[in-house]
Amino acid sequence: MTERDSSLQSQNPISQAQNSLEKVHNAVSQALSHPTAKLEEQANQAIRHAERAVEDASLSFNQPAFEEVENGLRQEIEDLHNGTRS
């Protein structure tokens, strides 16, 4: 993949939402394994950022990819609030 291809992919709303979801997953995992107020707040910040990315991706023509990211984000939020990993 060329640098230009990588740059174009990073500008894709679905790709941005997927990257945000990955960051949420990591932040939630940290917050669940080391429950502190700071890590929980970082997870919540990652969730808010991902929610905006998912909202932007909702305009995408790739509906299956959008739904996958949206469902993944919902699961991460549920895991954080329940204090468990499914």
DRENTORKOL-3810 file (N, C-alpha, C; in nm, 4 decimals):
REM DRENTORKOL-3810
@n.u->0.0847; n.v->-0.1176; n.w->0.0000; ca.u->0.0000; ca.v->0.0000; ca.w->0.0000; c.u->0.0890; c.v->0.1234; c.w->0.0000
@n.u->0.0578; n.v->0.2136; n.w->-0.0857; ca.u->0.1371; ca.v->0.3360; ca.w->-0.0933; c.u->0.0936; c.v->0.4321; c.w->0.0159
@n.u->0.1757; n.v->0.5327; n.w->0.0376; ca.u->0.1420; ca.v->0.6337; ca.w->0.1379; c.u->0.0111; c.v->0.7036; c.w->0.1014
@n.u->-0.0088; n.v->0.7269; n.w->-0.0256; ca.u->-0.1322; ca.v->0.7935; ca.w->-0.0708; c.u->-0.2530; c.v->0.7056; c.w->-0.0411
@n.u->-0.2439; n.v->0.5742; n.w->-0.0676; ca.u->-0.3535; ca.v->0.4824; ca.w->-0.0386; c.u->-0.3853; c.v->0.4833; c.w->0.1108
@n.u->-0.2826; n.v->0.4813; n.w->0.1911; ca.u->-0.3011; ca.v->0.4830; ca.w->0.3359; c.u->-0.3696; c.v->0.6113; c.w->0.3795
@n.u->-0.3298; n.v->0.7223; n.w->0.3193; ca.u->-0.3897; ca.v->0.8508; ca.w->0.3534; c.u->-0.5370; c.v->0.8536; c.w->0.3148
@n.u->-0.5700; n.v->0.8005; n.w->0.1986; ca.u->-0.7097; ca.v->0.7971; ca.w->0.1558; c.u->-0.7927; c.v->0.7083; c.w->0.2475
@n.u->-0.7374; n.v->0.5959; n.w->0.2880; ca.u->-0.8102; ca.v->0.5056; ca.w->0.3763; c.u->-0.8353; c.v->0.5720; c.w->0.5111
@n.u->-0.7391; n.v->0.6449; n.w->0.5616; ca.u->-0.7560; ca.v->0.7066; ca.w->0.6926; c.u->-0.8617; c.v->0.8161; c.w->0.6901
@n.u->-0.8950; n.v->0.8658; n.w->0.5707; ca.u->-0.9958; ca.v->0.9699; ca.w->0.5604; c.u->-1.1362; c.v->0.9126; c.w->0.5413
@n.u->-1.1475; n.v->0.7820; n.w->0.5238; ca.u->-1.2744; ca.v->0.7160; ca.w->0.5063; c.u->-1.3490; c.v->0.7143; c.w->0.6400
@n.u->-1.4739; n.v->0.7617; n.w->0.6447; ca.u->-1.5474; ca.v->0.7666; ca.w->0.7719; c.u->-1.5621; c.v->0.6298; c.w->0.8397
@n.u->-1.5791; n.v->0.5247; n.w->0.7619; ca.u->-1.5896; ca.v->0.3906; ca.w->0.8203; c.u->-1.4569; c.v->0.3521; c.w->0.8846
@n.u->-1.3466; n.v->0.3784; n.w->0.8162; ca.u->-1.2142; ca.v->0.3472; ca.w->0.8720; c.u->-1.1884; c.v->0.4262; c.w->0.9992
@n.u->-1.2269; n.v->0.5528; n.w->0.9986; ca.u->-1.2091; ca.v->0.6349; ca.w->1.1182; c.u->-1.2929; c.v->0.5796; c.w->1.2336
@n.u->-1.4145; n.v->0.5365; n.w->1.2050; ca.u->-1.4994; ca.v->0.4802; ca.w->1.3095; c.u->-1.4411; c.v->0.3485; c.w->1.3607
@n.u->-1.3883; n.v->0.2663; n.w->1.2704; ca.u->-1.3259; ca.v->0.1404; ca.w->1.3120; c.u->-1.2037; c.v->0.1671; c.w->1.3998
@n.u->-1.1227; n.v->0.2653; n.w->1.3619; ca.u->-1.0056; ca.v->0.3004; ca.w->1.4432; c.u->-1.0485; c.v->0.3518; c.w->1.5803
@n.u->-1.1533; n.v->0.4315; n.w->1.5832; ca.u->-1.2043; ca.v->0.4825; ca.w->1.7108; c.u->-1.2553; c.v->0.3685; c.w->1.7969
@n.u->-1.3225; n.v->0.2724; n.w->1.7344; ca.u->-1.3737; ca.v->0.1579; ca.w->1.8090; c.u->-1.2599; c.v->0.0769; c.w->1.8699
@n.u->-1.1515; n.v->0.0620; n.w->1.7957; ca.u->-1.0355; ca.v->-0.0098; ca.w->1.8484; c.u->-0.9784; c.v->0.0638; c.w->1.9707
@n.u->-0.9736; n.v->0.1962; n.w->1.9638; ca.u->-0.9257; ca.v->0.2743; ca.w->2.0779; c.u->-1.0202; c.v->0.2606; c.w->2.1972
@n.u->-1.1500; n.v->0.2558; n.w->2.1700; ca.u->-1.2477; ca.v->0.2356; ca.w->2.2778; c.u->-1.2250; c.v->0.0995; c.w->2.3419
@n.u->-1.2075; n.v->-0.0015; n.w->2.2596; ca.u->-1.1859; ca.v->-0.1368; ca.w->2.3126; c.u->-1.0654; c.v->-0.1386; c.w->2.4064
@n.u->-0.9568; n.v->-0.0772; n.w->2.3643; ca.u->-0.8363; ca.v->-0.0738; ca.w->2.4472; c.u->-0.8604; c.v->0.0050; c.w->2.5763
@n.u->-0.9281; n.v->0.1185; n.w->2.5660; ca.u->-0.9534; ca.v->0.2011; ca.w->2.6841; c.u->-1.0473; c.v->0.1307; c.w->2.7815
@n.u->-1.1495; n.v->0.0644; n.w->2.7289; ca.u->-1.2428; ca.v->-0.0085; ca.w->2.8158; c.u->-1.1714; c.v->-0.1264; c.w->2.8813
@n.u->-1.0893; n.v->-0.1966; n.w->2.8063; ca.u->-1.0136; ca.v->-0.3084; ca.w->2.8641; c.u->-0.9256; c.v->-0.2612; c.w->2.9791
@n.u->-0.8591; n.v->-0.1474; n.w->2.9592; ca.u->-0.7754; ca.v->-0.0912; ca.w->3.0658; c.u->-0.8597; c.v->-0.0545; c.w->3.1875
@n.u->-0.9726; n.v->0.0107; n.w->3.1634; ca.u->-1.0587; ca.v->0.0548; ca.w->3.2735; c.u->-1.1151; c.v->-0.0639; c.w->3.3504
@n.u->-1.1434; n.v->-0.1736; n.w->3.2804; ca.u->-1.1977; ca.v->-0.2913; ca.w->3.3482; c.u->-1.0909; c.v->-0.3682; c.w->3.4246
@n.u->-0.9694; n.v->-0.3709; n.w->3.3709; ca.u->-0.8639; ca.v->-0.4465; ca.w->3.4387; c.u->-0.7971; c.v->-0.3666; c.w->3.5504
@n.u->-0.8033; n.v->-0.2347; n.w->3.5428; ca.u->-0.7462; ca.v->-0.1475; ca.w->3.6455; c.u->-0.8473; c.v->-0.0370; c.w->3.6752
@n.u->-0.9537; n.v->-0.0698; n.w->3.7474; ca.u->-1.0627; ca.v->0.0272; ca.w->3.7667; c.u->-1.0221; c.v->0.1479; c.w->3.8513
@n.u->-0.9930; n.v->0.2563; n.w->3.7829; ca.u->-0.9661; ca.v->0.3835; ca.w->3.8495; c.u->-1.0528; c.v->0.4886; c.w->3.7824
@n.u->-1.0759; n.v->0.5979; n.w->3.8510; ca.u->-1.1572; ca.v->0.7055; ca.w->3.7952; c.u->-1.0916; c.v->0.7618; c.w->3.6683
@n.u->-0.9596; n.v->0.7718; n.w->3.6691; ca.u->-0.8891; ca.v->0.8272; ca.w->3.5536; c.u->-0.9073; c.v->0.7394; c.w->3.4307
@n.u->-0.8918; n.v->0.6083; n.w->3.4459; ca.u->-0.9054; ca.v->0.5187; ca.w->3.3314; c.u->-1.0503; c.v->0.5105; c.w->3.2841
@n.u->-1.1442; n.v->0.5188; n.w->3.3766; ca.u->-1.2845; ca.v->0.5189; ca.w->3.3369; c.u->-1.3167; c.v->0.6456; c.w->3.2570
@n.u->-1.2629; n.v->0.7590; n.w->3.2999; ca.u->-1.2851; ca.v->0.8835; ca.w->3.2265; c.u->-1.2206; c.v->0.8776; c.w->3.0880
@n.u->-1.1019; n.v->0.8182; n.w->3.0788; ca.u->-1.0385; ca.v->0.8037; ca.w->2.9484; c.u->-1.1228; c.v->0.7151; c.w->2.8573
@n.u->-1.1805; n.v->0.6096; n.w->2.9127; ca.u->-1.2678; ca.v->0.5224; ca.w->2.8337; c.u->-1.3911; c.v->0.5995; c.w->2.7875
@n.u->-1.4473; n.v->0.6791; n.w->2.8760; ca.u->-1.5652; ca.v->0.7583; ca.w->2.8388; c.u->-1.5313; c.v->0.8619; c.w->2.7317
@n.u->-1.4131; n.v->0.9212; n.w->2.7393; ca.u->-1.3697; ca.v->1.0160; ca.w->2.6354; c.u->-1.3543; c.v->0.9444; c.w->2.5016
@n.u->-1.2962; n.v->0.8247; n.w->2.5037; ca.u->-1.2806; ca.v->0.7472; ca.w->2.3806; c.u->-1.4175; c.v->0.7119; c.w->2.3230
@n.u->-1.5122; n.v->0.6811; n.w->2.4101; ca.u->-1.6479; ca.v->0.6493; ca.w->2.3652; c.u->-1.7112; c.v->0.7709; c.w->2.2996
@n.u->-1.6987; n.v->0.8871; n.w->2.3619; ca.u->-1.7573; ca.v->1.0079; ca.w->2.3028; c.u->-1.6973; c.v->1.0372; c.w->2.1649
@n.u->-1.5670; n.v->1.0205; n.w->2.1536; ca.u->-1.5005; ca.v->1.0422; ca.w->2.0250; c.u->-1.5520; c.v->0.9404; c.w->1.9213
@n.u->-1.5630; n.v->0.8154; n.w->1.9624; ca.u->-1.6098; ca.v->0.7112; ca.w->1.8709; c.u->-1.7550; c.v->0.7333; c.w->1.8315
@n.u->-1.8354; n.v->0.7831; n.w->1.9228; ca.u->-1.9753; ca.v->0.8121; ca.w->1.8893; c.u->-1.9829; c.v->0.9151; c.w->1.7765
@n.u->-1.8974; n.v->1.0163; n.w->1.7835; ca.u->-1.8948; ca.v->1.1164; ca.w->1.6762; c.u->-1.8476; c.v->1.0533; c.w->1.5443
@n.u->-1.7478; n.v->0.9661; n.w->1.5526; ca.u->-1.6973; ca.v->0.8991; ca.w->1.4324; c.u->-1.8037; c.v->0.8074; c.w->1.3726
@n.u->-1.8780; n.v->0.7377; n.w->1.4591; ca.u->-1.9846; ca.v->0.6495; ca.w->1.4113; c.u->-2.0964; c.v->0.7323; c.w->1.3487
@n.u->-2.1269; n.v->0.8460; n.w->1.4090; ca.u->-2.2288; ca.v->0.9341; ca.w->1.3519; c.u->-2.1866; c.v->0.9797; c.w->1.2120
@n.u->-2.0606; n.v->1.0165; n.w->1.1953; ca.u->-2.0102; ca.v->1.0553; ca.w->1.0634; c.u->-2.0182; c.v->0.9377; c.w->0.9655
@n.u->-1.9897; n.v->0.8176; n.w->1.0148; ca.u->-1.9905; ca.v->0.6990; ca.w->0.9291; c.u->-2.1316; c.v->0.6578; c.w->0.8899
@n.u->-2.2311; n.v->0.7048; n.w->0.9635; ca.u->-2.3689; ca.v->0.6657; ca.w->0.9331; c.u->-2.4115; c.v->0.7134; c.w->0.7948
@n.u->-2.3425; n.v->0.8114; n.w->0.7415; ca.u->-2.3726; ca.v->0.8630; ca.w->0.6086; c.u->-2.3072; c.v->0.7800; c.w->0.4988
@n.u->-2.2311; n.v->0.6794; n.w->0.5388; ca.u->-2.1579; ca.v->0.5963; ca.w->0.4443; c.u->-2.2534; c.v->0.5065; c.w->0.3654
@n.u->-2.2098; n.v->0.4724; n.w->0.2472; ca.u->-2.2871; ca.v->0.3795; ca.w->0.1649; c.u->-2.2575; c.v->0.2348; c.w->0.2018
@n.u->-2.1606; n.v->0.2132; n.w->0.2877; ca.u->-2.1238; ca.v->0.0782; ca.w->0.3293; c.u->-2.2003; c.v->0.0441; c.w->0.4571
@n.u->-2.3274; n.v->0.0166; n.w->0.4436; ca.u->-2.4152; ca.v->-0.0065; ca.w->0.5582; c.u->-2.3716; c.v->-0.1251; c.w->0.6454
@n.u->-2.3317; n.v->-0.2395; n.w->0.5898; ca.u->-2.2878; ca.v->-0.3502; ca.w->0.6763; c.u->-2.1683; c.v->-0.3127; c.w->0.7638
@n.u->-2.0720; n.v->-0.2414; n.w->0.7075; ca.u->-1.9551; ca.v->-0.2003; ca.w->0.7859; c.u->-1.9960; c.v->-0.1018; c.w->0.8940
@n.u->-2.0851; n.v->-0.0103; n.w->0.8605; ca.u->-2.1335; ca.v->0.0854; ca.w->0.9594; c.u->-2.2031; c.v->0.0132; c.w->1.0739
@n.u->-2.2906; n.v->-0.0812; n.w->1.0430; ca.u->-2.3640; ca.v->-0.1539; ca.w->1.1467; c.u->-2.2703; c.v->-0.2341; c.w->1.2364
@n.u->-2.1648; n.v->-0.2900; n.w->1.1785; ca.u->-2.0670; ca.v->-0.3650; ca.w->1.2578; c.u->-1.9975; c.v->-0.2737; c.w->1.3588
@n.u->-1.9565; n.v->-0.1567; n.w->1.3131; ca.u->-1.8902; ca.v->-0.0612; ca.w->1.4029; c.u->-1.9882; c.v->-0.0117; c.w->1.5091
@n.u->-2.1094; n.v->0.0201; n.w->1.4689; ca.u->-2.2102; ca.v->0.0687; ca.w->1.5635; c.u->-2.2400; c.v->-0.0358; c.w->1.6703
@n.u->-2.2554; n.v->-0.1624; n.w->1.6302; ca.u->-2.2814; ca.v->-0.2693; ca.w->1.7266; c.u->-2.1621; c.v->-0.2919; c.w->1.8187
@n.u->-2.0418; n.v->-0.2817; n.w->1.7643; ca.u->-1.9215; ca.v->-0.2966; ca.w->1.8469; c.u->-1.9125; c.v->-0.1876; c.w->1.9518
@n.u->-1.9461; n.v->-0.0651; n.w->1.9140; ca.u->-1.9430; ca.v->0.0452; ca.w->2.0095; c.u->-2.0464; c.v->0.0239; c.w->2.1194
@n.u->-2.1658; n.v->-0.0185; n.w->2.0816; ca.u->-2.2693; ca.v->-0.0466; ca.w->2.1834; c.u->-2.2214; c.v->-0.1511; c.w->2.2830
@n.u->-2.1545; n.v->-0.2557; n.w->2.2326; ca.u->-2.1056; ca.v->-0.3622; ca.w->2.3208; c.u->-1.9990; c.v->-0.3098; c.w->2.4154
@n.u->-1.9091; n.v->-0.2257; n.w->2.3661; ca.u->-1.8043; ca.v->-0.1691; ca.w->2.4517; c.u->-1.8657; c.v->-0.0830; c.w->2.5625
@n.u->-1.9657; n.v->-0.0032; n.w->2.5275; ca.u->-2.0321; ca.v->0.0810; ca.w->2.6271; c.u->-2.0993; c.v->-0.0067; c.w->2.7317
@n.u->-2.1657; n.v->-0.1114; n.w->2.6871; ca.u->-2.2315; ca.v->-0.2035; ca.w->2.7799; c.u->-2.1295; c.v->-0.2707; c.w->2.8717
@n.u->-2.0182; n.v->-0.3148; n.w->2.8150; ca.u->-1.9138; ca.v->-0.3784; ca.w->2.8959; c.u->-1.8605; c.v->-0.2829; c.w->3.0022
@n.u->-1.8354; n.v->-0.1580; n.w->2.9646; ca.u->-1.7837; ca.v->-0.0603; ca.w->3.0598; c.u->-1.8831; c.v->-0.0368; c.w->3.1729
@n.u->-2.0094; n.v->-0.0204; n.w->3.1391; ca.u->-2.1101; ca.v->0.0084; ca.w->3.2403; c.u->-2.1392; c.v->-0.1125; c.w->3.3295
@n.u->-2.1258; n.v->-0.2321; n.w->3.2735; ca.u->-2.1492; ca.v->-0.3533; ca.w->3.3530; c.u->-2.0242; c.v->-0.3988; c.w->3.4267
@n.u->-1.9100; n.v->-0.3418; n.w->3.3906; ca.u->-1.7850; ca.v->-0.3810; ca.w->3.4557; c.u->-1.7389; c.v->-0.5191; c.w->3.4165
@n.u->-1.7829; n.v->-0.5662; n.w->3.3001; ca.u->-1.7466; ca.v->-0.7002; ca.w->3.2524; c.u->-1.7100; c.v->-0.6968; c.w->3.1062
@n.u->-1.6451; n.v->-0.8002; n.w->3.0644; ca.u->-1.6093; ca.v->-0.8201; ca.w->2.9243; c.u->-1.6900; c.v->-0.9396; c.w->2.8775
@n.u->-1.7660; n.v->-0.9254; n.w->2.7694; ca.u->-1.8481; ca.v->-1.0376; ca.w->2.7215; c.u->-1.7680; c.v->-1.1322; c.w->2.6348
END
